[in-house]
Amino acid sequence: MLTDERHRAILRLIAENGRVTMAEIAERFEVSVATARRDAVGLAEAGKAARSHGGLLPAKFFQREPHFRVKAARHMGLKARLARKAVTLLPHEGNVFVDAGTTCLEVGRLLLDRSGLHIFTNSIPLVLQAAEARATVFSIGGEVRKVSLALTGALAQAWLSHLRFEAAVIGASGLDVATGAYTTELHEAAVKAEVLRRAVVRVLVADGEKWDQPTAVHFAPWRAFSSLVTTADFPRGARVALAAANVKLCLA
């Protein structure tokens, strides 16, 4: 196997498993530990992976997550377009879950006027707008994660164990062609995964810049989603992967 081919295979392993060790690289590709170490150095220097003691992690693993307010100020027009497209896939009556995150918040705002909806959410900014809503808004409870203004943890998951949703809107921090959707934190990942298990229609909203940019925690394969609402610049490889997983691609 050529070096470039091995590097691509190593990156796939990181995307699938969240990490890979030098010993795993050496064993899987039948190379010496010294060669595995050189591979790791090369991938890290190219910015394609992050080095840790004895292995490699996703490229952005050690980057600090921006605060919700910082992310909310980015690409506001794009998020509004994604939200307008996403709400066309959602019901006017029944239970809908709206995930925390800046794009999901825009979706939630558009749903607040649907009087027949029961909106369940772990988004603190969306809960704060409930007083003006025609829909009925429920907070799922949980621990406040300050950087993302999301409610997470054991209490949030305990709430979810009693619920079913006609539809759910889920956000992601990164996407990978082979493995699906990623986020940056374990407790938020657990909430997202639990919601997906309890929803009939499952809509992922993510802009095209997140493609081929997996973050620290994998929370769902492509087959976990009914639809992906995204921007029109998604590459051909993304379209092929989505079609194979029976995910409807909806361009904003």
ABEGO torsion letter per residue (X at the ends): XBAAAAAAAAAAAAAAAGBBBAAAAAAAAGBBAAAAAAAAAAAAAAGABBBBBGBBBBAAAABBBBBAAAAAABGAAAAAAAAAAAAAABBABEBBBBBBEAAAAAAAAAAAABAABBBBBABAAAAAAAAABABBBBBAEEBBBAAAGBBBEAAAAAAAAABBBABBBBBBABBBAAAEBBBABAAAAAAAAAAAAABABBBBBBBAAABGBBBABBABBAAABABBBBBAABBAAAAAAAAAAGBBBBBX
